[in-house]
Structures are given as structure tokens and as C-alpha cells.
Amino acid sequence: MEFLGFAVTLIVVAIIFFKPAWERLAFGLFVTMWLVELVMFVAHSSSVLPNMNL
């Protein structure tokens, strides 16, 4: 899943570099990906969902 985070970050940088007017889209993508990775980390490290391999 980290690869997906890196890929989305690369896309965000490309959007900001080539289409600065779309910075709201880039920020939305960045925040969404950050939240997805945060949820996956919490789900993986918590005892609420044991034995969950992501």
C-alpha cells in the first residue's frame, strides 16, 4: 500500500507542477490518500481487528 501512496504523491506533484490551477484536486488526493493509509495503519496495529494482513 505504500507504493500506492508514493504513486499518488507523484501524481499530486505532477498536478501541481503542470496544472497549478488544479491545486484543490491535488490537495484532496493527498489528504484522501493520507487518511486511507492512516486507517490501514490503525486497522493493522490495533487489537480490534486481530490477524489482519494488509
KEKE-3310 file (N, C-alpha, C; in steps of 0.2 Angstrom, whole numbers, plus 5000, padded with zeros to 4 digits):
npx = (5004:5010:5017:5006:5003:5015:5014:5002:5007:5017:5008:5001:5011:5015:5003:5002:5014:5012:4998:4994:4982:4974:4976:4967:4962:4973:4977:4966:4967:4979:4976:4966:4973:4982:4973:4968:4979:4982:4970:4972:4984:4980:4970:4978:4987:4980:4971:4958:4954:4961:4974:4974:4980:4987)
npy = (4994:5006:5009:5013:5025:5032:5033:5041:5052:5056:5059:5070:5079:5081:5086:5098:5104:5104:5109:5121:5127:5117:5114:5112:5100:5092:5093:5087:5074:5071:5072:5063:5051:5050:5049:5036:5028:5030:5025:5011:5009:5010:5000:4989:4989:4989:4981:4978:4972:4958:4949:4953:4955:4966)
npz = (5000:5002:4991:4983:4990:4987:4973:4972:4978:4969:4958:4963:4964:4951:4946:4953:4947:4933:4931:4940:4943:4947:4961:4971:4969:4969:4982:4989:4984:4990:5004:5005:5002:5012:5023:5020:5021:5035:5041:5037:5044:5057:5058:5056:5066:5078:5091:5089:5076:5075:5068:5055:5039:5029)
capx = (5000:5015:5018:5000:5004:5020:5011:4998:5011:5020:5003:5000:5017:5014:4997:5004:5019:5009:4992:4993:4975:4970:4979:4962:4961:4979:4977:4961:4970:4984:4973:4962:4977:4985:4968:4967:4985:4981:4965:4975:4989:4976:4967:4983:4991:4975:4968:4951:4954:4967:4976:4973:4986:4986)
capy = (5000:5011:5011:5017:5032:5036:5035:5046:5058:5058:5062:5076:5084:5082:5091:5105:5107:5106:5112:5124:5129:5111:5113:5109:5092:5089:5093:5082:5067:5070:5071:5056:5045:5050:5046:5029:5025:5031:5020:5005:5008:5009:4993:4984:4989:4989:4974:4977:4968:4955:4944:4956:4956:4971)
capz = (5000:5002:4984:4981:4992:4983:4966:4972:4979:4962:4954:4966:4962:4944:4945:4955:4943:4927:4931:4946:4944:4950:4967:4976:4967:4971:4990:4990:4983:4995:5010:5005:5002:5019:5028:5019:5024:5042:5043:5036:5049:5064:5057:5056:5073:5084:5093:5087:5071:5075:5062:5048:5035:5023)
cpx = (5004:5016:5012:5001:5010:5018:5007:5002:5014:5014:5001:5005:5016:5008:4999:5009:5016:5003:4991:4986:4971:4973:4974:4961:4967:4979:4971:4963:4975:4981:4969:4967:4980:4980:4967:4973:4984:4976:4968:4980:4985:4973:4972:4986:4986:4973:4961:4950:4961:4968:4974:4979:4984:4992)
cpy = (5006:5014:5015:5024:5035:5037:5041:5053:5061:5062:5069:5081:5086:5087:5098:5108:5109:5109:5115:5126:5123:5109:5110:5102:5089:5088:5088:5075:5066:5068:5064:5050:5045:5047:5038:5025:5025:5025:5013:5003:5006:5002:4988:4983:4988:4981:4973:4972:4964:4950:4947:4958:4960:4971)
cpz = (5000:4995:4981:4983:4989:4976:4967:4974:4973:4958:4956:4964:4955:4942:4947:4950:4936:4926:4938:4948:4948:4957:4972:4975:4970:4979:4992:4989:4988:5002:5010:5005:5009:5024:5026:5022:5032:5045:5042:5042:5056:5063:5058:5063:5079:5085:5092:5081:5071:5069:5055:5044:5029:5018)
residu = (MET:GLU:PHE:LEU:GLY:PHE:ALA:VAL:THR:LEU:ILE:VAL:VAL:ALA:ILE:ILE:PHE:PHE:LYS:PRO:ALA:TRP:GLU:ARG:LEU:ALA:PHE:GLY:LEU:PHE:VAL:THR:MET:TRP:LEU:VAL:GLU:LEU:VAL:MET:PHE:VAL:ALA:HIS:SER:SER:SER:VAL:LEU:PRO:ASN:MET:ASN:LEU)
# end
